[in-house]
Amino acid sequence: MTLDELKKLDPNKIGSWPILPKLGVLLLLLIALVGASYWFDWQDQLARIDGEKAKEEQLRTTFLDKKKQAIDLPAYRKQLVDIESQFGALLKQLPGKSEMDALLTDINQAGLGRGLQFELFRPAANEIMGDFYAELPITVRVTGNYHDLGAFASDIGRLSRIVTLNDISLASSKEGLLTLDAVAKTFRYLDDSELAAARKKPAAGAKK
């Protein structure tokens, strides 16, 4: 059909048009209908669908994370038990308040047993309080030969209770001997009353 023939078609008598123009008009109406539907209705629906898909993906990710945590929960519980067991074992290496005097004697005897001469053995006047333990620094100065001083340090490390040597310095002494200056730090665990007092301190400070 030519352009002149299309121009002669009467818009008021579409029913009498040839089949091809009718199909063209129907196609245009269909395109217009689809476009209007998309613009006024489907666009918002598609946006909501995309939003729901994003939520579904987020929920799926959360579910997989929770599922993984649930699968790993027995391992986490076992790890917690192991940590508590290790912590308990370490705590047992800390003496109680009543054992501190004996531990100080052990440190002193470790030096005397190696033939060292103590020139200074001075526990600090006050302990340094931690969350569950108290630290007691002890300033020591001992004189002896190199071998015996090394053995003394090794003996300190092998004590059944935790004792560390810090701020170590060596200096030549008389008769070819060496003088070792150090701060031996030993620790003890806090008893129940001390733990209770330590827990109350932050609360008291907060009220101020």
ROKOLRO-541176 format. One record per residue (C-alpha): residue number from 1; residue in three letters; x, z, y. Coordinates in steps of 0.25 Angstrom, whole numbers, plus 5000, padded with zeros to 4 digits. Last residue first. Layout:
NUM/Ala/X/Z/Y;
...
END
This chain:
208/Lys/5126/5365/5043;
207/Lys/5116/5363/5032;
206/Ala/5125/5352/5026;
205/Gly/5137/5362/5025;
204/Ala/5129/5371/5016;
203/Ala/5125/5360/5007;
202/Pro/5139/5355/5006;
201/Lys/5144/5369/5002;
200/Lys/5133/5372/4992;
199/Arg/5139/5364/4981;
198/Ala/5153/5371/4982;
197/Ala/5146/5384/4981;
196/Ala/5139/5380/4968;
195/Leu/5152/5374/4963;
194/Glu/5159/5387/4966;
193/Ser/5149/5396/4959;
192/Asp/5149/5387/4947;
191/Asp/5164/5387/4945;
190/Leu/5173/5377/4952;
189/Tyr/5183/5369/4943;
188/Arg/5198/5372/4945;
187/Phe/5209/5364/4950;
186/Thr/5224/5364/4951;
185/Lys/5233/5358/4961;
184/Ala/5248/5359/4961;
183/Val/5254/5357/4974;
182/Ala/5269/5353/4973;
181/Asp/5283/5357/4977;
180/Leu/5294/5354/4966;
179/Thr/5308/5360/4968;
178/Leu/5319/5353/4960;
177/Leu/5332/5359/4954;
176/Gly/5346/5355/4957;
175/Glu/5351/5369/4959;
174/Lys/5342/5371/4972;
173/Ser/5330/5362/4974;
172/Ser/5328/5348/4976;
171/Ala/5314/5344/4980;
170/Leu/5302/5339/4973;
169/Ser/5288/5336/4979;
168/Ile/5274/5336/4973;
167/Asp/5262/5335/4981;
166/Asn/5253/5337/4969;
165/Leu/5253/5343/4955;
164/Thr/5240/5343/4948;
163/Val/5234/5354/4939;
162/Ile/5222/5351/4930;
161/Arg/5221/5362/4919;
160/Ser/5226/5361/4905;
159/Leu/5240/5359/4911;
158/Arg/5247/5346/4907;
157/Gly/5249/5341/4922;
156/Ile/5256/5355/4926;
155/Asp/5265/5354/4914;
154/Ser/5270/5340/4918;
153/Ala/5273/5345/4932;
152/Phe/5281/5356/4926;
151/Ala/5288/5347/4917;
150/Gly/5292/5338/4929;
149/Leu/5297/5351/4936;
148/Asp/5305/5355/4924;
147/His/5312/5341/4923;
146/Tyr/5315/5341/4938;
145/Asn/5322/5355/4938;
144/Gly/5315/5367/4944;
143/Thr/5308/5372/4956;
142/Val/5294/5374/4958;
141/Arg/5285/5374/4971;
140/Val/5270/5375/4970;
139/Thr/5258/5374/4979;
138/Ile/5245/5376/4971;
137/Pro/5233/5368/4975;
136/Leu/5220/5374/4970;
135/Glu/5208/5364/4968;
134/Ala/5194/5368/4966;
133/Tyr/5184/5360/4957;
132/Phe/5170/5355/4957;
131/Asp/5168/5349/4971;
130/Gly/5182/5353/4976;
129/Met/5187/5366/4982;
128/Ile/5202/5367/4986;
127/Glu/5206/5381/4982;
126/Asn/5211/5391/4993;
125/Ala/5224/5399/4994;
124/Ala/5232/5387/4987;
123/Pro/5241/5391/4975;
122/Arg/5255/5394/4978;
121/Phe/5266/5393/4968;
120/Leu/5280/5392/4975;
119/Glu/5294/5393/4971;
118/Phe/5290/5392/4956;
117/Gln/5303/5390/4947;
116/Leu/5302/5380/4936;
115/Gly/5306/5384/4922;
114/Arg/5296/5374/4915;
113/Gly/5287/5386/4911;
112/Leu/5288/5392/4925;
111/Gly/5281/5379/4930;
110/Ala/5270/5378/4920;
109/Gln/5268/5393/4921;
108/Asn/5264/5392/4936;
107/Ile/5254/5381/4933;
106/Asp/5249/5389/4921;
105/Thr/5248/5401/4930;
104/Leu/5240/5393/4940;
103/Leu/5231/5389/4929;
102/Ala/5229/5403/4924;
101/Asp/5225/5407/4939;
100/Met/5215/5396/4939;
99/Glu/5208/5399/4927;
98/Ser/5197/5409/4933;
97/Lys/5193/5398/4943;
96/Gly/5191/5388/4932;
95/Pro/5201/5378/4927;
94/Leu/5200/5363/4929;
93/Gln/5203/5355/4916;
92/Lys/5189/5358/4911;
91/Leu/5184/5350/4923;
90/Leu/5192/5338/4918;
89/Ala/5185/5339/4904;
88/Gly/5171/5340/4911;
87/Phe/5174/5328/4920;
86/Gln/5178/5320/4908;
85/Ser/5165/5324/4901;
84/Glu/5157/5321/4913;
83/Ile/5163/5308/4914;
82/Asp/5161/5305/4899;
81/Val/5146/5309/4900;
80/Leu/5144/5300/4913;
79/Gln/5151/5289/4905;
78/Lys/5141/5291/4894;
77/Arg/5129/5291/4903;
76/Tyr/5135/5278/4910;
75/Ala/5136/5271/4896;
74/Pro/5122/5276/4892;
73/Leu/5117/5270/4905;
72/Asp/5124/5256/4904;
71/Ile/5111/5250/4898;
70/Ala/5102/5256/4908;
69/Gln/5112/5252/4919;
68/Lys/5112/5238/4914;
67/Lys/5096/5238/4913;
66/Lys/5096/5243/4928;
65/Asp/5105/5232/4932;
64/Leu/5097/5222/4925;
63/Phe/5084/5227/4931;
62/Thr/5090/5227/4945;
61/Thr/5094/5212/4943;
60/Arg/5080/5209/4937;
59/Leu/5073/5216/4949;
58/Gln/5082/5208/4959;
57/Glu/5079/5195/4952;
56/Glu/5064/5198/4952;
55/Lys/5065/5202/4967;
54/Ala/5071/5189/4970;
53/Lys/5061/5182/4962;
52/Glu/5050/5189/4969;
51/Gly/5056/5185/4982;
50/Asp/5057/5170/4978;
49/Ile/5042/5171/4973;
48/Arg/5038/5177/4987;
47/Ala/5045/5166/4994;
46/Leu/5038/5156/4985;
45/Gln/5025/5162/4988;
44/Asp/5028/5162/5003;
43/Gln/5031/5147/5002;
42/Trp/5019/5144/4993;
41/Asp/5009/5148/5003;
40/Phe/5009/5141/5017;
39/Trp/5021/5132/5016;
38/Tyr/5020/5129/5001;
37/Ser/5005/5127/5001;
36/Ala/5006/5118/5014;
35/Gly/5017/5110/5007;
34/Val/5010/5108/4994;
33/Leu/4997/5104/5002;
32/Ala/5005/5094/5010;
31/Ile/5012/5088/4998;
30/Leu/4998/5087/4991;
29/Leu/4992/5081/5003;
28/Leu/5003/5071/5004;
27/Leu/5002/5067/4989;
26/Leu/4987/5066/4990;
25/Val/4988/5056/5002;
24/Gly/4998/5048/4994;
23/Leu/4989/5048/4982;
22/Lys/4978/5043/4990;
21/Pro/4987/5032/4997;
20/Leu/4991/5027/4983;
19/Ile/4977/5027/4977;
18/Pro/4970/5018/4987;
17/Trp/4962/5025/4998;
16/Ser/4947/5026/4996;
15/Gly/4947/5041/4995;
14/Ile/4955/5042/5007;
13/Lys/4944/5037/5016;
12/Asn/4945/5045/5028;
11/Pro/4960/5042/5029;
10/Asp/4956/5027/5030;
9/Leu/4968/5019/5024;
8/Lys/4972/5007/5034;
7/Lys/4985/5013/5037;
6/Leu/4989/5014/5022;
5/Glu/4986/4999/5021;
4/Asp/4995/4996/5033;
3/Leu/5006/5004/5026;
2/Thr/5005/4996/5014;
1/Met/5000/5000/5000;
END
